[in-house]
Amino acid sequence: MPNEALLIMDMQNGIVERFAEQADPLLETLANVLDAARKENMGVIFVRVAFRPGAPEASPRNTSFSALSQSDAFSESARSTQIHPRVAPRDNEIVVVKRRVSAFSGSDLETVLRAQGVDSLVLTGISTSGVVLSTVRQAADLDFTLTVLSDACADADPEVHRVLTEKVFVRQAMVMTAQEWMSQRTQNP
């Protein structure tokens, strides 16, 4: 049986707030998924993006992150980089800080997963075209078995979300809704 971990990625205040219309249903879905995983004693790992003060990790050539060096909005201690309270980690749950889009890039996530014997990941988070896509690609190359919970992810562009979850991710991951995933768990204890 696979040793599975649930990844809750980039569900931090500054990012969740950008998805105002989608935030409440997404947070509710994630809270249910998180509750189900915790009841099963499944490993839960939170991933957030944050930088040192002044963002020395953000190259001026990196179009995604270069503007961050001009402010401390995404510094490690900033409110914007803290996990949203509706899906906050418990004291015994791991929080990984990354420095790039993928949950693996610029973080110790792979080390943590290998140390825990994890070989299967359940991916959730914001955004589908950002952290989820980058993490699916890298995790597949690292030989993890992958599940993406389509309604536990969100993207600013609904069509991009649809194409990724219906056409792209299915090549490297099982894609299902949160309810399908939770139902499957109760049927196969």
Buried (B, 14 or more C-beta within 10 A) or exposed (E): EEEBBBBBBBBBBBBBEEBEEBBEEBBEBBBBBBEBBEEBEBBBBBBBBBBEEEBEBBEEEBEEBEBBBEEBBBBEEBEBBBBBEBBBBEEEBBEBBBBBBBBBBBBEBBEBBEEEEBBBBBBBBBBBBBBBBBBBBBBBEBEBBBBBBBBBBBBBEEEBBEBBBEEBBEEBBBBBBBEBBBEEBEEEE
